[in-house]
């Protein structure tokens, strides 16, 4: 697919995707949503990708909804608005369920749907001067589509305060509530992201995918219903090829030799 509003680069096993609408602060419209949906589907099916990084070109990560798009939404019928919202919900869901780790690289601002993007990333690295905000209420709207992902990330109490006030808050607060995981000077963002990429590439892809699925299932089911799930999950990993190799490597005091598609099986990754 040829993208209009995304820029995608492959760097070995790392896929880097950039929102590329800097003239409108990388705001969403229906085309950007369609393209991110297509990209998420393609990455999920590509076994050569082991880590994905999501960023925004220009000074802003993502400022939420495009004003022109919002103007058109105001003329939509209820059913048209429902279809539009369901398309956006599907995009967020696909990004959240990627089988590979997704790192968010946030600079400038992540507002509205942009903060929702941060919420579906597994790891978020934010510039120290970045601003976050769930600003929908100030437009008479609600952060409905992103709510499941945001509440799952920051919890009910913080969501109530930030959803209701619509206030913008700094990267330090985002880190304190779990929306971001590391902050750094803007000039050092790529170095910090690179450190996370190296950490993630040290683990085999099957274990990373299984870990993401486990976190999702435990969160969805709650503690009381997950003992058997967790026992089955670790039992399956212990007898898997990756689990067996990891245990052998640990006992033999050597780097593990992960079997990764396209890689030399005789060399550790």
C-alpha positions, 0 to 999 in steps of 0.5 A: 500500500502507498501511504499518504500520511505515514512514513514507514522504514524497515531497519533490520528487524525493527519497523519504524512508522511515522505519522507524517502530517506535520503541517497539522501536527499529525492530527488524525483523519479518516485516511490516517486511520485507514493507513494505520489500520492497514499498517498494523495488520501488515506488521502483525502478519510479518514474522521478520518484524520483532519491534515496532516504533511509532513516532510523529514527524515535525515538532508534535507527536499527535494533536488528536483529531484533524479540524477539517475532519471534525467539521465533516463529522459535525454534519454526519448522521448518527450511523455515519458517526458510529461507523467512523468511531468503530473504524477508529476503535478498530485501529486502536485495538489492532495497535494494542494487540500487535504481537510485537512490542510497540514503542511510542516516541513522543515529542511536543504533544500527545492530545486526545487521540494522540494520547490514546496512541500513547496508551496502546503502546507497550513502552512510551518514551517522552520528551521532558517538555512534551504535553499530554491531555485528554481534551475532548470534554472541553469540546463537549465530547468524551474520550470514548473510543480511547477510554478502554485503552487509557483506563487500562493503562493509567487506572480509574482514578487518574482517568476520572480526573484527567478525562473530566478536567480535560487538562494538559499535563507534563511528561513527568505526570504521564510517567507517574501514572504509567502513560509514559515509561521514560522521559528524556531531553528531546535531543536524546529521545532516539538514544533512549528508544534505541536502548529499549529496542536493544533490550527487546531484541535480546528476547525471542519473538515468541516469548515477547508475543506470549508475554503481551498476550498474557498481560492482556488476558490477566488484565481482562479476566482479573486475578481470581480467574487467572491462576490456571491461565498463568500456570498453562502459559509458563508450562507452554513456554518451558517446553517451547523451543525458545524456552528450552534454548533459554534454559539450556543457555542459562545453565551452560552460561552462554548467550542464547541462540534464538531461532529468528526468521531470516537470521543465522541460526548459529549466531546469537541475536 
